[in-house]
Amino acid sequence: MPDHLLERATLSQVSASVKTPGYTTHPTETGVVHLGLGAFHRAHQAMVFDQLLREGDSRWGIHGVGMTQPGLVNKLRAQDGLYSVRIAGATGVEWQVPGALWQTSVATTERPKVLAAIAAKSTRWITLTVTEKGYTPALAQLLIDGLRLRHANGAGGLGGLTIASCDNLQGNGHKLKALIHATASSQDEALMQWVDAHCAFPCSMVDRIVPAATEEVATAAKEALGLTDDCALSTETFWEWVIEDNFVDPGDAALLAKCGVRVTNDVHSYEEAKLRMLNGSHSAMALMGAITGRPYIASCIGDDHIREFVYRLMSREVAPHLSRTDWADYRDALIQRFGNPYLKHSVHQIATDSSQKIPQRWPPSILGQMAKGQSFEHHALAAAIFLRYTLAVNEQGHAYTLNDPQAESLLAIGKDQVADAASSLKALLSRQDLWGIELTRNAHWAERVAYWHDQVIHQGVDATVKFAITLDA
């Protein structure tokens, strides 16, 4: 019997245990244009919009835009925008097929189609998940060109758009708006006035662990659905979307809140907690895992000494500088989430672009501890492990790739660290792009990173972490 692909025509064949969309799609009337069509969006915002569609509000169908690579877009097109999501947590596993993805495009090869979607009468929102390094003039120009077309069609009564960044960049809405203004040409003055008057750029914080798709998930999906799904994903039960109460249509706030989205005027306290607690811990564990040969975050947090290290990092060095009041509950939820065996969250995936991530995740906590005269040893050890990571070979002697825009300079810094640790440390810790001005000039910080680096090089990561948690117990 031939394998059947998950698509609209075969949706009725999906196992009854799987939640599927029962609503009618209107592919020419999508309400959301999403830029950055990857796993995270499909397991996060797309599932919120799917819920709105299930409740009868047809304005939330998505036109998903892959920014550069056509591979995923082609797979999704073959499946009519359908894909399955395994949602796994302490209470068990369930499968769902969201149906909110109605159209797809690739920005590099189908630019006119993307611009037309931004300018379409049915479009109400643009959402973005382009990661920290994706805030480029090219992204801004794509938005400017689409908004220019929309503005030019204004005689037809087209309004402005809610343009929501959904990523790890703090103040993402403000930064996107500033980038658009900085990229716009002098001929765009009238357009920018219209954007300022009619478009909203809410900041948001998003949180859900969504690993890259694997063969294991694809196999499990086939078993659960009874169909082949080349776009299957796995995620956790936990999700959080905190968005600023700043919408073109004020009514959207209540709709989103009803679906579990937190609408607030204080996004920042949630942003900083996620960046420093979840993302900061993730970076530290990913680097440890890469060096020690542990493949997944669950492999790291599953060992007592790493779990205790992460618990202390968050409790002692991060939490004192957060404005999120329920940080202890958030910390405990994170520890549990990190250990989810279904997620298979690759340490090398998380270690990708570390040079872009660490500056946001670690220095604020380190500086906060210094200002209070408190210990920053856990972060100093993490920084030492980051330097060891730049050797690009694990403790078993197996090489790995540094997937980082600064890979060349990081490899150059790290290659002689065993024979000449002082020079490597000086080169790494003098990088203002990584640590900021204040830390690059702090002798005590440099001294403590050097101490832990010596331990890591001569004793190994695990022995050093075990030793570190015996101090000041």
C-alpha positions as CSV (number, residue, x, y, z in Angstrom):
1,M,0.0,0.0,0.0
2,P,1.6,3.3,-1.0
3,D,2.3,6.0,1.6
4,H,-0.1,8.9,1.5
5,L,1.0,12.4,2.2
6,L,-0.6,14.7,4.7
7,E,-2.5,17.3,2.7
8,R,-6.0,18.8,2.6
9,A,-7.4,16.0,0.5
10,T,-6.2,13.3,3.0
11,L,-7.0,15.3,6.2
12,S,-10.1,13.1,6.8
13,Q,-7.8,10.0,6.9
14,V,-5.9,11.3,9.9
15,S,-6.3,9.3,13.1
16,A,-9.2,10.5,15.2
17,S,-6.8,10.9,18.2
18,V,-5.1,13.8,16.4
19,K,-6.6,17.3,16.6
20,T,-7.2,18.6,13.1
21,P,-8.6,21.9,11.7
22,G,-12.3,21.7,10.8
23,Y,-12.6,25.3,9.5
24,T,-12.8,26.5,5.9
25,T,-9.6,28.1,4.4
26,H,-9.6,31.2,2.2
27,P,-6.1,31.2,0.7
28,T,-6.6,34.5,-1.2
29,E,-7.7,36.3,2.0
30,T,-4.9,35.7,4.5
31,G,-4.9,38.2,7.4
32,V,-1.3,37.6,8.5
33,V,2.0,37.8,6.6
34,H,4.7,36.0,8.5
35,L,8.4,36.6,7.7
36,G,10.7,33.8,8.7
37,L,8.8,30.6,8.2
38,G,10.6,28.2,10.4
39,A,9.9,25.6,13.1
40,F,9.4,28.1,15.9
41,H,6.7,30.1,14.2
42,R,4.8,27.0,13.1
43,A,4.7,25.6,16.7
44,H,4.0,29.0,18.3
45,Q,2.2,31.9,16.7
46,A,0.7,29.7,14.0
47,M,-1.0,27.6,16.7
48,V,-2.4,30.7,18.3
49,F,-3.8,31.8,15.0
50,D,-5.1,28.3,14.4
51,Q,-7.0,28.6,17.7
52,L,-8.6,31.9,16.6
53,L,-9.6,30.3,13.3
54,R,-11.1,27.3,15.1
55,E,-13.3,29.8,17.0
56,G,-14.7,31.1,13.8
57,D,-12.6,34.2,13.2
58,S,-11.4,33.8,9.6
59,R,-9.1,36.8,9.6
60,W,-6.0,35.0,10.9
61,G,-5.0,32.8,8.0
62,I,-1.2,33.1,7.4
63,H,0.8,33.8,4.3
64,G,4.2,32.3,5.4
65,V,7.4,33.7,3.9
66,G,10.7,31.8,3.9
67,M,13.3,34.5,3.7
68,T,16.0,32.7,1.6
69,Q,15.7,28.9,1.4
70,P,12.9,27.2,-0.7
71,G,13.3,23.7,0.8
72,L,10.8,24.0,3.6
73,V,8.4,26.2,1.5
74,N,8.3,23.5,-1.2
75,K,7.6,20.8,1.3
76,L,4.8,22.8,2.9
77,R,3.3,23.6,-0.5
78,A,3.2,19.9,-1.3
79,Q,1.2,19.4,1.9
80,D,-1.2,22.4,1.4
81,G,0.5,24.2,4.3
82,L,-0.4,21.3,6.7
83,Y,2.0,19.8,9.2
84,S,1.8,18.0,12.5
85,V,3.1,19.0,15.9
86,R,3.9,16.6,18.7
87,I,3.2,18.3,22.0
88,A,5.0,16.4,24.8
89,G,5.3,17.0,28.5
90,A,5.0,15.5,31.9
91,T,1.3,14.7,31.4
92,G,1.9,12.8,28.1
93,V,1.9,13.3,24.4
94,E,-0.7,14.6,22.0
95,W,-0.6,15.4,18.3
96,Q,-2.2,18.3,16.5
97,V,-2.4,19.5,12.9
98,P,-2.6,23.3,12.7
99,G,-4.4,24.6,9.6
100,A,-3.5,28.3,9.7
101,L,-0.9,28.3,7.0
102,W,-2.8,29.1,3.8
103,Q,-0.1,30.5,1.5
104,T,3.7,30.3,1.2
105,S,6.4,32.3,-0.6
106,V,10.2,32.7,-0.7
107,A,11.3,36.3,-0.3
108,T,14.4,36.0,-2.5
109,T,12.7,34.4,-5.5
110,E,9.1,35.6,-5.1
111,R,9.5,39.1,-3.9
112,P,6.5,40.6,-5.9
113,K,4.2,38.0,-4.3
114,V,5.4,38.9,-0.8
115,L,4.9,42.6,-1.5
116,A,1.5,42.0,-2.9
117,A,0.6,40.1,0.3
118,I,1.7,43.0,2.5
119,A,-0.4,45.3,0.4
120,A,-3.5,43.0,0.2
121,K,-6.7,44.3,1.5
122,S,-7.2,41.3,3.8
123,T,-3.8,41.7,5.5
124,R,-4.0,43.0,9.1
125,W,-0.8,41.9,10.6
126,I,2.8,41.2,9.8
127,T,4.7,38.9,12.2
128,L,8.4,38.2,12.1
129,T,10.7,35.5,13.5
130,V,14.0,36.4,11.8
131,T,16.4,35.9,14.9
132,E,18.8,38.5,16.3
133,K,21.0,38.6,13.2
134,G,18.1,39.0,10.8
135,Y,17.4,42.7,11.5
136,T,19.1,43.9,8.4
137,P,18.6,46.7,5.9
138,A,17.4,44.0,3.4
139,L,14.6,43.0,5.8
140,A,13.7,46.7,6.3
141,Q,13.7,47.3,2.6
142,L,11.3,44.4,2.0
143,L,8.9,45.9,4.5
144,I,9.3,49.4,3.2
145,D,8.6,48.2,-0.4
146,G,5.5,46.3,0.8
147,L,4.2,49.2,2.9
148,R,4.9,51.6,0.0
149,L,2.7,49.5,-2.2
150,R,0.0,49.4,0.5
151,H,0.2,53.1,1.0
152,A,-0.1,53.7,-2.8
153,N,-3.3,51.6,-2.8
154,G,-4.6,53.7,0.1
155,A,-7.3,55.2,-2.0
156,G,-9.0,51.8,-1.7
157,G,-9.4,52.4,2.1
158,L,-6.5,50.2,3.2
159,G,-5.4,50.8,6.8
160,G,-2.1,50.4,8.5
161,L,-0.8,47.1,9.9
162,T,0.2,45.7,13.3
163,I,3.8,44.6,12.7
164,A,4.9,42.3,15.5
165,S,8.4,41.0,16.0
166,C,8.3,37.6,17.7
167,D,11.9,36.8,18.7
168,N,14.5,37.1,21.4
169,L,15.6,40.7,20.6
170,Q,14.8,43.0,23.5
171,G,12.6,45.9,22.5
172,N,12.1,44.2,19.2
173,G,9.2,46.4,18.1
174,H,11.1,49.6,18.8
175,K,14.2,48.3,17.0
176,L,12.3,47.1,13.9
177,K,10.6,50.5,13.6
178,A,14.0,52.3,14.0
179,L,15.6,50.0,11.4
180,I,12.8,50.8,8.9
181,H,13.2,54.6,9.5
182,A,17.0,54.3,9.2
183,T,16.7,52.3,5.9
184,A,14.1,54.5,4.3
185,S,15.3,56.9,1.6
186,S,14.6,60.6,1.5
187,Q,11.9,60.0,-1.1
188,D,10.0,57.9,1.5
189,E,9.2,60.8,3.9
190,A,5.5,60.7,3.2
191,L,5.5,56.9,3.5
192,M,7.2,57.1,6.9
193,Q,4.7,59.7,8.1
194,W,1.9,57.3,7.1
195,V,3.7,54.4,8.9
196,D,4.1,56.4,12.1
197,A,0.4,57.4,12.0
198,H,-1.2,54.2,11.0
199,C,1.1,51.2,11.8
200,A,1.8,49.7,15.2
201,F,5.1,48.0,16.2
202,P,4.3,46.1,19.5
203,C,7.2,44.6,21.3
204,S,6.8,41.0,22.3
205,M,8.5,38.1,24.1
206,V,7.9,34.6,22.9
207,D,8.9,31.3,24.7
208,R,8.5,27.8,23.5
209,I,11.2,25.2,23.0
210,V,11.0,23.9,19.4
211,P,13.9,21.8,18.3
212,A,14.9,21.4,14.6
213,A,12.9,18.6,12.9
214,T,14.4,15.1,13.0
215,E,13.8,11.7,11.4
216,E,12.6,10.4,14.8
217,V,9.8,13.0,14.8
218,A,8.9,12.2,11.2
219,T,8.6,8.5,12.0
220,A,6.5,9.2,15.1
221,A,4.3,11.5,13.1
222,K,3.6,8.8,10.5
223,E,2.7,6.4,13.2
224,A,0.4,8.9,14.9
225,L,-1.3,10.3,11.8
226,G,-1.3,7.2,9.5
227,L,0.1,9.5,6.9
228,T,3.5,10.7,5.8
229,D,4.4,14.2,7.0
230,D,7.7,15.7,5.8
231,C,7.2,18.9,7.9
232,A,6.5,17.3,11.3
233,L,7.6,19.1,14.5
234,S,8.0,18.4,18.2
235,T,7.5,20.9,21.0
236,E,6.7,21.1,24.7
237,T,3.4,21.8,26.4
238,F,4.6,25.1,27.8
239,W,4.3,28.2,25.7
240,E,4.3,31.9,26.5
241,W,3.6,34.9,24.3
242,V,3.8,38.3,25.9
243,I,2.9,41.2,23.6
244,E,2.6,44.9,24.2
245,D,-0.9,46.4,24.1
246,N,-0.3,48.3,20.9
247,F,-2.4,47.2,18.0
248,V,-3.9,48.9,14.9
249,D,-7.2,47.2,15.9
250,P,-7.6,47.5,19.7
251,G,-10.0,44.6,19.6
252,D,-7.1,42.2,18.9
253,A,-5.9,42.5,22.5
254,A,-9.0,40.7,23.9
255,L,-9.0,38.1,21.2
256,L,-5.3,37.2,21.8
257,A,-5.8,37.2,25.6
258,K,-8.7,34.8,25.3
259,C,-6.3,32.4,23.5
260,G,-3.7,32.6,26.4
261,V,-1.5,35.4,25.1
262,R,-0.4,37.8,27.8
263,V,-1.2,41.4,26.6
264,T,0.6,43.9,28.8
265,N,2.4,47.3,28.8
266,D,5.3,45.7,30.6
267,V,6.9,43.3,28.1
268,H,10.4,44.2,29.2
269,S,10.2,42.3,32.5
270,Y,9.3,39.1,30.7
271,E,11.9,39.7,28.0
272,E,14.8,40.1,30.4
273,A,13.7,37.0,32.4
274,K,13.6,34.8,29.3
275,L,16.9,36.1,27.8
276,R,18.9,35.7,31.0
277,M,17.2,32.7,32.6
278,L,16.1,30.5,29.7
279,N,18.4,31.7,26.9
280,G,21.4,32.4,29.2
281,S,21.2,28.9,30.8
282,H,20.7,27.3,27.3
283,S,23.9,28.9,26.0
284,A,25.9,27.7,29.0
285,M,24.5,24.1,28.7
286,A,24.9,24.0,25.0
287,L,28.6,24.9,25.2
288,M,29.1,22.3,28.0
289,G,27.3,19.7,25.9
290,A,29.3,20.4,22.8
291,I,32.6,20.1,24.6
292,T,31.7,17.0,26.6
293,G,29.9,15.1,23.8
294,R,26.4,15.3,25.2
295,P,24.0,15.7,22.2
296,Y,21.0,17.3,23.8
297,I,20.0,19.8,26.5
298,A,18.1,17.0,28.3
299,S,21.4,15.0,28.3
300,C,23.0,18.0,30.1
301,I,20.3,18.8,32.7
302,G,19.9,15.1,33.4
303,D,23.2,15.1,35.3
304,D,23.0,16.3,38.8
305,H,26.0,18.6,38.7
306,I,24.9,20.5,35.6
307,R,21.3,20.8,36.9
308,E,22.7,22.2,40.2
309,F,24.9,24.6,38.3
310,V,22.0,25.9,36.2
311,Y,19.8,26.2,39.2
312,R,22.4,28.3,41.0
313,L,23.2,30.4,37.9
314,M,19.6,31.4,37.7
315,S,18.9,31.8,41.4
316,R,22.0,33.5,42.6
317,E,23.4,35.5,39.6
318,V,20.4,36.2,37.3
319,A,17.2,36.5,39.5
320,P,18.5,39.3,41.7
321,H,18.4,41.6,38.7
322,L,15.0,40.7,37.2
323,S,11.8,42.6,37.5
324,R,9.6,39.5,36.8
325,T,8.2,38.8,40.2
326,D,7.4,35.1,39.7
327,W,11.0,34.3,38.7
328,A,11.2,31.3,41.1
329,D,8.2,29.6,39.5
330,Y,9.7,30.4,36.1
331,R,13.1,28.9,37.1
332,D,11.5,25.7,38.4
333,A,9.4,25.4,35.2
334,L,12.6,25.9,33.1
335,I,14.5,23.1,35.0
336,Q,11.6,20.8,34.2
337,R,11.3,21.9,30.6
338,F,15.1,21.4,30.0
339,G,14.8,17.8,31.0
340,N,11.9,17.0,28.6
341,P,13.2,13.8,26.9
342,Y,10.9,14.3,23.8
343,L,12.5,17.6,22.7
344,K,15.9,16.3,21.6
345,H,17.1,19.9,21.6
346,S,20.6,19.8,20.0
347,V,23.4,21.5,21.9
348,H,25.0,22.4,18.6
349,Q,21.8,24.0,17.4
350,I,21.6,26.2,20.5
351,A,25.3,27.0,20.3
352,T,24.8,28.4,16.8
353,D,25.5,32.1,16.6
354,S,26.8,32.3,20.2
355,S,28.7,35.5,19.5
356,Q,25.4,37.1,18.7
357,K,23.5,35.6,21.7
358,I,25.9,35.8,24.6
359,P,26.2,39.7,24.6
360,Q,22.4,39.8,25.4
361,R,22.3,36.9,27.7
362,W,25.2,37.1,30.1
363,P,26.7,40.6,30.6
364,P,23.7,42.2,32.3
365,S,23.7,39.6,35.1
366,I,27.4,39.8,35.5
367,L,27.4,43.6,35.7
368,G,24.4,43.4,38.1
369,Q,26.4,41.1,40.4
370,M,29.4,43.4,40.3
371,A,27.3,46.4,41.2
372,K,26.1,44.6,44.3
373,G,29.5,43.3,45.2
374,Q,28.2,39.7,44.7
375,S,29.7,36.6,43.2
376,F,29.6,36.1,39.4
377,E,31.6,32.8,39.4
378,H,29.0,30.8,37.5
379,H,29.1,33.3,34.6
380,A,32.9,33.4,34.7
381,L,33.0,29.6,34.4
382,A,30.5,29.8,31.5
383,A,32.8,32.4,29.8
384,A,35.7,30.1,30.3
385,I,33.7,27.2,28.7
386,F,32.9,29.5,25.8
387,L,36.6,29.9,25.2
388,R,37.2,26.2,25.4
389,Y,34.4,25.7,22.9
390,T,36.4,27.7,20.3
391,L,38.9,24.8,20.1
392,A,36.2,23.2,17.9
393,V,37.1,19.7,19.2
394,N,35.3,17.9,22.1
395,E,36.9,16.1,25.0
396,Q,36.7,12.8,23.1
397,G,38.8,14.3,20.3
398,H,35.9,14.7,17.8
399,A,35.8,17.9,15.8
400,Y,32.7,20.0,15.5
401,T,31.8,23.1,13.5
402,L,31.4,26.5,14.9
403,N,28.3,27.8,13.1
404,D,28.7,31.5,13.9
405,P,29.1,34.7,11.9
406,Q,32.3,35.3,13.9
407,A,33.6,31.7,13.5
408,E,36.8,32.7,11.8
409,S,37.9,35.2,14.5
410,L,36.7,32.9,17.3
411,L,38.7,30.0,15.9
412,A,41.8,32.2,15.6
413,I,41.4,33.2,19.2
414,G,40.9,29.7,20.5
415,K,43.4,27.7,18.5
416,D,46.4,28.4,20.8
417,Q,44.6,28.5,24.2
418,V,46.2,25.3,25.5
419,A,49.8,26.4,24.8
420,D,49.2,30.1,25.4
421,A,46.0,30.6,27.5
422,A,46.9,34.2,28.5
423,S,46.9,35.4,24.9
424,S,43.7,33.6,24.0
425,L,42.0,34.9,27.1
426,K,43.1,38.5,26.5
427,A,41.9,38.3,22.9
428,L,38.5,36.9,23.8
429,L,37.9,39.1,26.9
430,S,38.9,42.3,25.1
431,R,36.0,41.9,22.5
432,Q,33.6,44.7,23.3
433,D,31.1,43.2,20.8
434,L,30.9,40.2,23.2
435,W,31.1,41.7,26.6
436,G,30.6,45.5,26.4
437,I,33.0,48.2,27.4
438,E,32.8,47.8,31.2
439,L,33.6,44.1,31.3
440,T,36.5,44.3,28.9
441,R,38.1,46.7,31.3
442,N,37.4,44.8,34.5
443,A,40.5,43.0,35.8
444,H,38.6,41.0,38.4
445,W,36.4,39.5,35.7
446,A,39.4,38.6,33.6
447,E,41.1,37.0,36.6
448,R,38.1,34.8,37.4
449,V,37.6,33.7,33.8
450,A,41.3,32.9,33.6
451,Y,41.1,30.8,36.8
452,W,38.1,28.8,35.5
453,H,39.6,28.4,32.1
454,D,42.7,26.8,33.6
455,Q,40.5,24.4,35.5
456,V,38.5,23.5,32.4
457,I,41.6,22.9,30.2
458,H,43.4,20.7,32.8
459,Q,40.5,19.0,34.7
460,G,37.8,18.9,32.0
461,V,34.3,20.5,32.0
462,D,32.5,18.0,34.2
463,A,35.1,17.9,37.0
464,T,35.3,21.7,36.9
465,V,31.5,22.1,37.2
466,K,31.4,19.6,40.0
467,F,34.1,21.5,41.8
468,A,32.4,24.9,41.2
469,I,29.2,23.8,42.9
470,T,31.1,22.6,46.0
471,L,32.2,26.2,46.6
472,D,29.9,28.4,48.7
473,A,27.4,25.6,48.9
